[in-house]
Amino acid sequence: MDFSSKLLENAVNEMSQLPGIGKRTALRLVLHLLKQPTPQTEALAESLQQMRAKVNFCDNCHNISDNPLCEICASHNRNERIVCVVEDIRDVMAIEATSQYRGHYHVLGGKISPMDGIGPMDLNINSLVNKVKEGRVDEIIFALSSTMEGDTTNFYVFRQIEAYKVTTSTIARGISVGDELEYADEVTLGRSIVNRIPFENSLKNS
């Protein structure tokens, strides 16, 4: 792809590094931005810079937040004794969209995947185990995707906390095996949360 402007080429190259964005789509987006009023393009650039510089991770659940505690953890209307374990922020957003869950979350930041060089120490597992050890949790809900990596991560965390008096459950398999949580429709995901089953039962069915 030939460019008449080095500045245009640089912008396209940077845009094409985004997930699912090829060179042609990147060019279309960059040309669209060029046609917009300057203040609108500057506002986009400023918002991205502000996000990158100032975004935090919640001290309690590792969710993305503007403050030390995210809005969910800071809310007095949530049950902090129930913790839903998810892979990342997209899963928090998916479950929140169902309006069926009023507990807290714990964002692991990924799944155990030896093939990708991701082990337990690369995830936010220790802080979750500490919550259980300190007696701050009554129930852990495993809500990772039903993939081999998700099941491996669920089992690893379960083994770390099974000696403590905490209920463990997993979302019902209304979610197809191999599906990512963020792509499930809200009704199915909501029912999976409400109709969760004891985690030990999921081990017997594996």
VOTI-364063 format. One record per residue (C-alpha): residue number from 1; residue in one letter; x, y, z. Coordinates in nm, 4 decimals, m for minus. Each point is the difference from the previous one (the first is absolute). Last residue first. Layout:
N
NUM,A,X,Y,Z
...
//
This chain:
206
206,S,m1.5971,m3.3062,3.3454
205,N,m0.3328,m0.0800,0.1644
204,K,0.1495,m0.0880,0.3382
203,L,0.2073,0.3185,m0.0029
202,S,m0.3096,0.2101,m0.0756
201,N,m0.1691,m0.1467,0.3056
200,E,0.2918,0.1080,0.2211
199,F,m0.0582,0.3602,m0.1169
198,P,m0.3466,0.0064,0.1541
197,I,m0.2512,0.1242,m0.2626
196,R,m0.0929,0.3442,m0.1327
195,N,m0.3640,0.0550,m0.0962
194,V,0.0000,0.3778,0.0565
193,I,0.3335,0.0508,m0.1752
192,S,m0.0830,m0.2255,m0.2949
191,R,m0.3423,0.1633,m0.0267
190,G,0.1637,0.3400,m0.0398
189,L,0.2410,m0.1338,m0.2615
188,T,m0.2829,m0.1478,m0.2046
187,V,m0.2084,0.3184,0.0224
186,E,0.2941,0.2320,m0.0728
185,D,0.1172,m0.1784,m0.3150
184,A,0.3386,m0.1669,0.0242
183,Y,0.2877,0.1649,m0.1888
182,E,0.1803,0.1368,0.3068
181,L,0.0054,m0.3415,0.1677
180,E,0.2157,m0.1674,m0.2646
179,D,m0.1442,m0.3212,m0.1379
178,G,0.1907,m0.3292,0.0036
177,V,m0.2869,m0.1966,0.1513
176,S,m0.3245,0.1845,m0.0630
175,I,m0.1160,0.2335,0.2767
174,G,m0.3200,m0.1306,0.1558
173,R,0.2551,m0.2050,0.1887
172,A,m0.0960,0.1338,0.3407
171,I,0.2451,0.2468,0.1526
170,T,0.2355,m0.1565,0.2513
169,S,m0.0249,m0.0379,0.3742
168,T,0.2351,m0.0021,0.2972
167,T,m0.1218,0.0445,0.3570
166,V,0.2718,0.1087,0.2433
165,K,0.1217,m0.1669,0.3150
164,Y,0.3663,m0.0337,m0.0881
163,A,0.1885,m0.3119,m0.1115
162,E,m0.1413,0.0322,m0.3534
161,I,0.1706,0.3380,m0.0540
160,Q,0.3143,m0.0776,m0.2008
159,R,m0.1511,m0.3101,m0.1611
158,F,m0.2928,0.2056,m0.1282
157,V,0.2383,0.2591,m0.1498
156,Y,0.1774,m0.2722,m0.1990
155,F,m0.3284,m0.1598,m0.1055
154,N,m0.1433,0.3272,m0.1313
153,T,0.3238,0.0755,m0.1853
152,T,0.0018,m0.3414,m0.1689
151,D,m0.3679,0.0372,m0.0921
150,G,0.0671,0.3378,m0.1601
149,E,0.3047,m0.1267,m0.1884
148,M,m0.1929,m0.3010,m0.1311
147,T,m0.2861,0.2288,m0.1029
146,S,m0.3276,0.0687,0.1780
145,S,0.0624,0.3712,0.0468
144,L,0.0673,0.1118,0.3571
143,A,m0.2876,0.0667,0.2365
142,F,0.1039,m0.1809,0.3190
141,I,m0.2222,0.1235,0.2818
140,I,0.1746,0.0171,0.3396
139,E,m0.2282,0.0094,0.3016
138,D,0.0289,0.1139,0.3622
137,V,0.2971,0.2379,m0.0386
136,R,0.1881,0.2243,0.2428
135,G,0.1279,m0.2864,0.2163
134,E,0.3630,0.1145,m0.0162
133,K,0.0984,m0.3209,m0.1786
132,V,m0.2676,0.0622,m0.2649
131,K,0.1171,0.3536,m0.0702
130,N,0.3597,m0.1275,m0.0049
129,V,m0.0890,m0.2566,m0.2677
128,L,m0.1354,0.2805,m0.2182
127,S,0.3168,0.2088,0.0484
126,N,0.2103,m0.3028,m0.0919
125,I,m0.1908,m0.0606,m0.3240
124,N,0.0522,0.3276,m0.1841
123,L,0.1760,m0.1696,m0.2933
122,D,0.3631,m0.0383,m0.1110
121,M,0.0781,m0.2149,0.3047
120,P,m0.2509,m0.2609,m0.1177
119,G,0.1839,m0.0528,m0.3309
118,I,m0.0237,0.1654,m0.3418
117,G,0.2664,m0.1124,m0.2494
116,D,m0.2445,m0.0084,m0.2907
115,M,0.0029,m0.3800,m0.0238
114,P,0.0003,m0.0141,0.3812
113,S,m0.3395,0.1760,0.0067
112,I,m0.1423,0.0968,0.3385
111,K,m0.2690,0.2583,m0.0721
110,G,0.0059,0.3792,m0.0153
109,G,m0.0102,0.3127,0.2151
108,L,m0.1456,m0.1796,0.3006
107,V,m0.2795,0.2518,0.0547
106,H,m0.1768,m0.0539,0.3325
105,Y,m0.3587,0.1152,0.0154
104,H,m0.2458,0.1156,0.2648
103,G,m0.3627,m0.0981,0.0513
102,R,m0.3242,0.1287,m0.1463
101,Y,m0.0497,m0.2263,m0.3028
100,Q,m0.3060,m0.0250,m0.2237
99,S,0.0154,0.3421,m0.1698
98,T,0.1032,m0.1884,m0.3194
97,A,0.2205,0.2878,m0.1228
96,E,0.2104,m0.0359,0.3153
95,I,0.0965,m0.3513,m0.1124
94,A,0.1260,0.1198,m0.3396
93,M,0.1805,0.3023,0.1471
92,V,0.1815,m0.2166,0.2542
91,D,0.0894,m0.2425,m0.2804
90,R,0.1502,0.2811,m0.2080
89,I,0.2057,0.1100,0.3013
88,D,0.1980,m0.3254,0.0084
87,E,0.0071,m0.3704,0.0843
86,V,m0.2779,m0.0228,0.2545
85,V,m0.0434,m0.1131,0.3616
84,C,m0.3343,0.0994,0.1535
83,V,0.0325,0.0840,0.3694
82,I,m0.2836,m0.0249,0.2528
81,R,0.0746,0.1467,0.3459
80,E,0.0247,0.3520,m0.1463
79,N,m0.3742,0.0106,m0.0597
78,R,m0.0597,0.3199,m0.1973
77,N,m0.2248,0.2904,0.0992
76,H,0.2699,0.1752,0.2030
75,S,0.1894,0.0738,m0.3231
74,A,0.3766,0.0527,0.0198
73,C,0.0789,m0.3441,m0.1428
72,I,m0.2311,0.0595,m0.2976
71,E,0.1123,0.3593,m0.0600
70,C,0.3653,m0.1055,m0.0165
69,L,0.2265,0.0602,0.2986
68,P,0.3316,0.1883,m0.0317
67,N,m0.1727,0.2335,m0.2482
66,D,m0.0477,0.0271,m0.3778
65,S,m0.0554,m0.3748,m0.0215
64,I,0.0834,m0.3118,m0.2003
63,N,m0.0827,m0.3104,0.2053
62,H,0.2776,m0.1411,0.2170
61,C,m0.2508,m0.1106,0.2703
60,N,0.1112,0.1797,0.3167
59,D,0.2627,0.2554,m0.0985
58,C,m0.1963,0.0852,m0.3135
57,F,0.2267,0.0478,m0.3002
56,N,0.0760,0.3532,m0.1078
55,V,m0.0419,0.2134,m0.3132
54,K,0.1960,0.3253,0.0097
53,A,0.2606,0.0043,m0.2767
52,R,m0.1522,m0.2367,m0.2531
51,M,m0.3533,0.1329,0.0495
50,Q,0.1136,0.3628,m0.0173
49,Q,0.1943,m0.0651,m0.3208
48,L,m0.2957,m0.1784,m0.1589
47,S,m0.2393,0.2786,0.0999
46,E,0.2389,0.2632,m0.1369
45,A,0.0284,m0.1728,m0.3395
44,L,m0.3775,m0.0266,m0.0288
43,A,m0.0478,0.3638,0.1049
42,E,0.2624,0.1063,m0.2561
41,T,m0.1929,m0.1786,m0.2748
40,Q,m0.3207,0.1760,0.1015
39,P,0.1706,0.3393,0.0354
38,T,0.1486,m0.0327,m0.3545
37,P,m0.3368,m0.0509,m0.1690
36,Q,m0.0226,m0.3468,m0.1585
35,K,0.1262,m0.0752,m0.3504
34,L,0.3444,m0.1073,0.1188
33,L,m0.1620,m0.2379,0.2493
32,H,m0.1830,m0.1742,m0.2853
31,L,0.3278,m0.0325,m0.1910
30,V,0.1526,m0.1673,0.3063
29,L,m0.2935,m0.2394,0.0343
28,R,0.0070,m0.1004,m0.3680
27,L,0.3774,m0.0483,0.0104
26,A,m0.0299,m0.2208,0.3089
25,T,m0.2673,m0.2082,m0.1712
24,R,0.2321,m0.0498,m0.2971
23,K,0.3011,m0.0793,0.2191
22,G,m0.1823,m0.2549,0.2132
21,I,m0.1797,0.0656,0.3287
20,G,m0.1180,m0.3058,0.1929
19,P,0.2020,0.0869,0.3093
18,L,0.1723,0.3433,m0.0248
17,Q,0.3423,m0.0010,m0.1667
16,S,m0.1596,0.1322,m0.3203
15,M,m0.0518,0.3399,0.1640
14,E,0.3737,0.0466,0.0546
13,N,0.0860,m0.0893,m0.3608
12,V,m0.2800,0.2208,m0.1315
11,A,0.1238,0.2996,0.2020
10,N,0.3578,m0.0538,m0.1191
9,E,m0.1143,m0.0249,m0.3624
8,L,m0.2011,0.3212,0.0269
7,L,0.2997,0.1838,0.1450
6,K,0.2204,m0.1427,m0.2772
5,S,m0.2389,0.1436,m0.2574
4,S,m0.0683,m0.1149,m0.3558
3,F,m0.0410,m0.3552,0.1228
2,D,0.0531,m0.3200,m0.1982
1,M,m0.1556,m0.3277,0.1168
//
